[in-house]
Amino acid sequence: GRSPVLRLAAAACVLQASVTCLAVLYLPSRSGPQTVFVALCAASTLFGAVKGSYFVALEAIFGDSTPQARRTSFYVYKQISATAGLSVGPLIAVACFALSHDTWTRPELVSVIVAGAAIAVAQGVVCLFFRDVPRPPRERPADGPAARLLDQGSVSDGTAS
């Protein structure tokens, strides 16, 4: 099922956030810049793995849980929300750069990175609430209403008799 994939993604979110915080809070005072860089690369790799693992499961659950007649409009709303969300981050960054005159101190950057890691943990927690409820098996065409109509001769199956 997809629920175990989402639980694994939630755990990976926590791991990714932990590695990120380790890289910016603990390692700078105890190791060199190369170690910090490697830790940030590992955190970025975990971030990509998390995104790749939960995206497919969430899309499948989204598709299965929306009524087919309204699925297109729900998908459009979802995409608009995602685009708006992806636009807000850069707009905030532009505002922060404008207010700070493009001079960031290390503590400010650490605060921004830690806030991003906290958001990743919150995202992982949300993944724990999805449940993949099995759907009843679909009728095979040979057993469904269309097959019964064909058997009764009410509908042509397109073959010559």
Secondary structure, 3 states (H helix, E strand, C coil): CCHHHHHHHHHHHHHHHHHHHHHHHHHHHCCCHHHHHHHHHHHHHHHHHHHHHHHHHHHHHHHHHCCHHHHHHHHHHHHHHHHHHHHHHHHHHHHHHHHCCCCCCHHHHHHHHHHHHHHHHHHHHHHCCCCCCCCCCCCCCCCCHHHHHHHHCCCCCCCCC
